[in-house]
């Protein structure tokens, strides 16, 4: 194991700068680092951010990125650009030994150089690794399920949906066609509802360019285990959302679970079976595995126990916030209520955490995190949405505008705000993009085929003994003497 270089030391042998380690580059990690970078002088602290990706993803815009309304690169913020005063380590923290004040990190070079994991020492640690998809032991889910938590998954899902339309257009097998045109989404929270609504809207538009597929041929199914969807916007708006989705011929099934998706067949707890090539899993999240390997106190749901000041409960020099932290909601009327693990809290907690960490280093007073619930907004596709803000219920076009305005204001950096606004403006002037770039997921596939001497032609060639009449017309693949639509 390689030990990372310690910070500079003074003549007495003690560190001249406080070593601050931030585990995670999401909402909390990036905004905390921004606050520390702004408040602390370089000679006061050395800030290190360990993150698996070199960017922060603004997840509320993933549905629009999947639908093609926003370019994928504009929903991510490059950490090296916005955190020039921090040391960025691209890697995965596997273990934290708070007694020794060290974190074991596997970097991109760990396997390449054979030197093993890197051990990064610290004086203060901020545990903000975020969350990962919470899956259940559903047969076939690992083989056929698609997540929707990263920008890669969002773009992959867009390519996949358009690819299914291409398959349905080209196949002559009615069962394959039906399965290709059936899309099952599991989870009725923000991610599931917004992803389904945006992609249904996109696919509805795309079908106009297929002469043998109509929008009514597509089947969309939303599966939710509880008795309502979008609980954040309240019961009334949740009920309206169900009505709106069903009006668009989306099959919303409440109090229903996915039992199996073996052999590309989604089997639901109500007995329904849907042959499908698309199962999107958005049924909740759980803390990142590093949380369990941190040795810090956890609650029954595996989140780090924190005080209202965002310090780890009963542990000095350790802080946490966001999805991985169990932060008490001091604005709640009932005791024991925790802040919801959402972006709204994460961004605000990060600011308080940075201020408290600076105050702790300088011997100042700490403040409690307190944020009264303002409301929630959700997009249901282009020009459609629901909102419950300051007690007022809004739906349709005004709610959609509120959704865009709110998230544009929260999107980090003026650069990204400007680019997204420009894309929205251009989208109002030009038609949607309907291109699938599925080859991006396997960019070397064509070259590998050529390099290994694979078949150059996509279709079988006639045997050498065959001597076709040069004037004869080729047979139709649909049995009528010409290639059916959708064929290459």
N, C-alpha and C positions, 0 to 999 in steps of 0.2 A: 504494500500500500504506500502510495506517495503522499507525503505531507506537504500541503500547500505552504508557500512562503508566508511566514508571519509578518505582521505589520512592523513598521520601523520601531526600534526600541530606543529609549533614552539611555543616558549614561548609567542610570541605576538598574537597568535591565527590565524595566516595566514598559509596557506598550505606550508609545507616545500618542497614539490615536485609539479611540474605541472601535473595536471591530464589530460591525453590525452585519449579521447574516440574515437575508430575507429569502425564505424558501418559497418559491412560487412567483410567477410573473404575470398573474392575472390581474383582476381589478384591485385587490388588496395589495398585492406585491408591487405593482407598478405605481399606484397612487401613494403608497407609503414611501416608496423610494423617491418619488417626486417631492413629497413633503420634506423628507430628510435632506435631500439634495439641496433644497431651497433654504432650509433653516440652518443646517450645519456647515461650518467651514471645513475645507479639506484637511486642515490640521487638527480638527476635532474628531473626525470619524472617518473610517474606511468602510464604505458600504458595498457589500457583495450581494448580488442577486443570482440565485440558482434557479434555473427554469428549463424545462425540456424544450421549449420553443423560443426563438429569438424575437417573438412578438406577443403582444397582448391582443386577444380576440374580443371584439365587442359583440357578445353573443346575441343581444336583442335584434341585431340586424342579420343574423344567419338565415332566417326565413326569406328575407328579401334577396339575399345573395343567392340562395338556392333557386329562387324564381327568376333570377336574372335582372332584377331591378337595380342592384348595386354590384359593382365589380368586387370580386372576392378580396382583392388586395387592398380595398378601401375600408374593409371592416376589421383590419388588423393594424396595429400600431407598432412600428419597429422599436424595440426597447433600447437598442444602442443609440438611436437618434434622440429619443426623449430623455434618456438617462446618461448623458455624457460624463457626469460626475461619479458614476457608479461602475463597479467592475461586474460585467455580465459573464456568468459561467453557464454555458449551454450543457445541461446534464440533468440527471435525475438523482435527487437525494434518496438514498436507500435506508439510512439510519441516522438518528441523532442521539448522541450521548451527551445529555445536558450536564451530567456530573463532570465530565472532562471538557465540556464546551467545544465539542467537535461534531462535524457532520460528515458522513461518508457519502461521497458523490461519484456516480458513474457518468463520465463524460463521453462524448463521441469518440474520443481517442483511447478510451479505456481498453477496448478489445484490440485496437490497432497496435498500440505500442507495447502491450503485454505487461505494463508496469502496475496494473491493478487500479483500484479505485483511488480517488483523491480525497484526502482528509483535510477539511477546511476548518480551521479554528475560529472561534468567535467569542465575543464578550456578551453581546445581546443577540437574541434570535427572535425573528418574526416568522411564525409558522403560518403561511398563507398559500398552501398548495392547491386550494380549491377542491373540486369534487370530480368524481367519475360517474359514469352511468351505473345505476343500480339495477342489476339484472336478477332474474329469478331462474330457477332450474327448469325452464320450459324446454321440453324436447324439441330439438331442431333450431332453437333460437341462435345458438352460437354459429351454426352453419349458414343460416339464411337471413338472420336479422341485420338491420342497418341502424346505426346510431345516428344521433343528430345533436352533437355537442361541440364539434370542432368545425372549422371552415373547410377542412378537407372532406369531412363527412357531408357537409351541406352541398358542396360542388359535386361530390360523387353521387349524391342522391339525385341532383338535377340531371346529370348525365344518364343515370340509371333510368329515370322516368322517361326521358326522351328515347332512350334505347328500347324500352318496352313498347313504345308506340311503333318504332321501326320493326320490331319483331312481329307485333300484331298485324302490321300492314303487309308483311312479306309472307307470313306462314299460311299454309293451306289447311292446318290442323285447327279445328274450332276450339279444342280444349286448350291448346297452347295460346291461342288468341285470347280466350276468356281469362286465362291466368295472367297473361301479360297486361291486360287492361284492368286488373283488380289490384287496388292499393290499400293495404291495411296499416293503420297507424294505431299504436298502443300507447295510451296515456293522454289524459284530457287536460293537462296543464298548459302553461304558456307555450312550451316548445312544441308539443304535439298538435295543438289547435292551430297555432300560427303557421307551422310548417305545412300541415295538411291544407289549410285554407289558401296559402300562397301558391303551393304546387298545383292544387286543383284549378286555381285561377289561371296559372300558366299553361297547364295541359289543355284546359278548355280552349284557350286561344290557339295553341299549337295545332289542334286537330283540324283547323280550317285549311291547313296545308297538306292534309292527307285526304285523298279523294275517297278512300274506302274506310275511314274511321270518322265517326261522328262523336260529338261531345257526350251524347247520351249513351254511347257504348262503354264509356269509362265507369268503373264502379269504385267508389271511395268509401272506406269503412273506418270509423273511429271507435275504438274500444276503450272504455273507462270503467275501472273497478268500483268507483264510488257512484253516488246517485246524482252527481252534477259535474260540470266541467267549468274551468276557469273560476275556481272559488275565490280568487283574489278580487274579482270585479263584483262580487256579491251575487246572491241567489237570483235576483231579478234579471241582471245582465247575463248571468249564466244561462238562464232559461231562454232569454232572447237569442243567445248564441246558438243554442241547440236548434231553435226554430229556424234561424237563418241558415245554418248548415243543412238542415233537412230540406229547406226550400230549394237548395242547390243540389238536391238528390244525393246528399252525403248521408250514408247510413250511420247514424249515431247510436251506439249501443251502451247504455249506462248499466251499472251494476253487473258488468260482464268482464270476464277475464280471458286471456289467451291461454289455452290449455296445451296446445302443441302447434308446431309448424313444420313437422316432419314431412318430407317428400313434397315440399312446396304447397302444403295444404294447411291453412290457418283454421284450427279447430277451437271454437269458443266454448265457454262454460255453459252457454244457453243451448248448446247442441248444434249450432250453425257451423257449416264447413265452407270455407272459401278457398278454392284453388287459386293461388296467387304466387307471383314471382317477386313480390315486394312486401316485406314486413318491416316497418319502421318502429323502433323501440324508443319511446321517450317517457317511460314510466318511472320517473324519479331519478334522484342522484344519491350518492353516498360519499363520505369523506375520502380523500385520496389515501391510498394505503400507507404513505409515509407517516400519517397521523398516528396510526397504531404502532409504528416502529419508532416513535419519538420518545417514548417513556414518560410522556406528560399525562396528567390526569384526564381521563375521558368520561363522558356521560354514557348513558345506556344506549345512545345512538351512535357512539363512536366519534363524537365531536369533542374538541378540547374544551375543558371547563374554563370559562373566563369570568372575570369580574366585569362590572359595568365600565371599568376603565380600560378594558381590553388587555389586561395583564392576565397571564395564566394563573389560575387559582392556586394559591399556596406555593408558587414557584417564583423565585426571583430571576430577573433578567430574561424572561420569556414572555412573548406576546403573541396574540393571535386574533384573527377576525375573518369575516366572510363565511363561506360554506363550511369550512373545517372547524369553525368555532361555535361553541354554545354560549352566546352572549345574552344575558338577561335583558328583557325589554322593560325598562323602568317606567315606561309610559303606560303599560298595561294596568288595568284595574285589578286583575287577578294575579296573585303571586305565582312565581315559577314559570311565567310565560317567557319564551325565548324569541329573539329576533329571527324572522324568517330568513332562510339562506337564499337571498336573491341579490341581484345587482344593485338595487336601490339602497339596501343596507350596506353592502360591501363597499361601495364608493364612499359613502359617508363615514363608515367606520374607519376606513383607511386614513382619512384626514385627522380624525381624533387620535388614532393610534400614533401617527407620526408626531403630532403635537405632544402627546403624553410621553413618548420616548425621548423627545428632545428635552422636555421638562424634567424627566427623571435623570438625564445625564447632567443637567445643569442645576439640579436641586430645587426645581420649581414645583408648584402644586399640579396635581393631575386632575383631569375633568372626566365626568361620566359621559358615556355615549348615550345620547337621548335624541330620538327622532320620532316625532308623532307621525302616524300613518296619514299620508296625503291622499293616496288613491292609486289606481292602476289603470293602464291602458293596454289594449291588445288589438293587433291588426287581424282582419279576417280576409285579407286579399286586397287587391287594388280598389281604392275608394270605399272600403268597408272596414268597420271596426266597432269596438265597444270600449267604454271608459266609465270609471266610477271615481271621480276626482272631487275632493272637498265636499263629499256628500251628494254631488250632482251626478245623475246618470245620463250618459250621452251615448248615442249609437249612430251607425251609418257613416256618412262622409265627414261630419264634424269630428267624430271620435277618431277616424283615420288620420285626419289632419293633426289632432292632438298627439296621437301616437308618434307621428313623424317629427313634429316639433319638439316633443319632449326628448326623444332619443337623439335627435340631432344636437340638442343643447348639451347632452351628456357625453357625446362622442368625444374622446380625447383629441387634442391638438386642432389648431385652426386649419392645418393642412388637410386632415381627413374630413373635417366639417365642410370645407370648400369643395372638395372632390365629390363627396356624396351629394351635396346640394346641386352641383353641376350635373351629375348623372340623373338626378330626379328631373331636372329641367329638360335635359335632352330626351329623357324617356317620354315626356309629354309631347315632344315634337316628332319623334320617330317611333316606328313599330318595335315590338319586343324582339329580342334575339331568340332564335329557336334552334341554335346550334348546340349539339352535344359534342364535347371534347373528351370522350371517354378514354382516348389514347393517352391523355395526360397521366392517367393512373399507372400506365405501363409504357413509358416513353421509349424504352429500348426494345420493345417486342419486335418491331419491324426489322430493326437492324440485326437483332439476334437471329431472326428467321433467315435473313440474307446471308449472314456470316456462317451459319451452320449448314447452308445449302438446302434449306427447306424449299417446299414447292413454291414456284414463282407465280403460278396461275391459281386463282381462287376457285376454279371449277374443274371437275375431272375432264381430262382430254380423251378424245376417241382413241381406241387401240390402234397400234401401227398398221394392222391389217385392214382397217376400215378405209374405204376410198369414197368419201362422200361426194355426191354430185355437186360441182361448184355452183350450179345454177339453182339448186334446191333451196327452199326456204327452211330455216331452222324450226323445229317443232315448238309450239307454245308450251310453257311450263304449266299453264292452267288447263291443258288438255284441249285447247281450241286453236293452237297453232302459233302463239306468240307469247312472249314473257309476260306473266301477270304483274300487275303493279306492285311495287315494293321489291321486286327482284333486282339484283345488281345489274 
